[in-house]
Structure formats: C-alpha cells, structure tokens
Amino acid sequence: MNPIKLYHLSEEPNIKVFEPRPSPSHYGEINADVVFVVSDKFLYNYLLPRDCPRVTYYVNNNSSQEDINTFMGQKGADYVVTVESKWKSDINGTTLYCYEFLSEGFLLLDENAGYYISYKSITPISVRTITNLQKELSDRNVELRYIPSLFDLAERIQQSTLSFSLIRMRNAS
C-alpha cells in the first residue's frame, strides 16, 4: 500500500519546521496545539491565498442528478472551487509553497475533508513553489469559478446532495 501524501500550503517560503499552533477551527477531538496538513485528494481546497473565502464541492455516490446538473455544469471537472470576483488579482499574484510530509506521526482528524494533525513539531521532506494557482487547479481537474458573493451559493450547496467545504467564509463580503 502506498503511503498517503500529506501537504501544508503556505505563502511563507523556507519554513524548516512546523510547530504546533492553536487550531483555527473547533474540533472536539483536538486537545492541544497541532500542525494541520491535508491529503493530496483535498489539496485543491488550499490552492488559493490563505484568507480567500471559498465554496468547494464535488459529486459523491449519493449526489442527485439534479444537483449535479445545477452545480457542476457541463465542463467535466471533478471539483469546483468558487471564490468572490474581487479575489481574482490576489489569486493571480500569489505564490504558494507546498510542503510535503511523511504520514508517520499524523492522525486522521476528518476523512471527508482530508485533514490530518500532529501534536509534535514536524519537518517537511520537500517544498514545491507554485506560482500559477489557476493552472495548478486546472491540472487537478478543478474548475475555478468567480462570482460577486458566496453567501447564496454557500446556503444552496449546504442543502444539496454534493460533498462540500466552506472555507474562510468569515472573510466573505
């Protein structure tokens, strides 16, 4: 069995060691400071500037054909990431650093989101610079969409049969 690939995306270059910090979201299972990483499958959720609010979604085994037609469109993407239009220039101007980690020492926190945590300091095994976020998303068969406001979409997607994530919505306008 291949080991799972785990990553942390940052706008900061040259991080040598990731130190545990308070969790940005409340999880009952977290009882101390942690290092957060994400599996390769869900890396696309973080291929944007850190503070950029986003609604992401994809088809699962229980998704209705009506929801697939309504939300996924006809382009054949595996995933959709929708952001507010005002973030376009930031997305085009942001460089991300993709830090890779060995899976040892990490605990699965949320399988549906691909979140893993470590309570210990962790050293990355490699780092890759990403300068074209839209190309990186496209290479992962992700459609990036721009709309004026995310709130209506976020409400509608939560009522759908699709799998979804609402990330950094506190920054949405």
NORSULPE-V783314 format. One line per field, one symbol per residue. phi: phi as a letter, one per 40 degrees, with the letter a starting at -180 (. if undefined). psi: psi as a letter, one per 30 degrees, with the letter a starting at -180 (. if undefined). A space follows every 50 residues. Layout:
phi->???
psi->???
This chain:
phi->.ccccbabbacccgccbccdbdccbcbcccbacabcbbcddbddcbcadd cccabbaacbcbccccccccbcgbcgccbbbbbcdccdccccbcbbbbcb bcccgbbcbaccbgcbbbcbcbbccaabcbbbcccccdccfbccbbbcac cccdcccccccccabbbfccccb
psi->kkkkkklkklfklhjekkkklkkflkkffkgaklkklkleegeffghlke fjklkkllklfgkleeeeeeeeagfgkelkkklkeffeeeefgkkljjkk lkfkfkkkejeffgkllkflkkklflkkkjfjeeeeeefghkkkkklekf eeeeeeefflglklkjkhfffl.
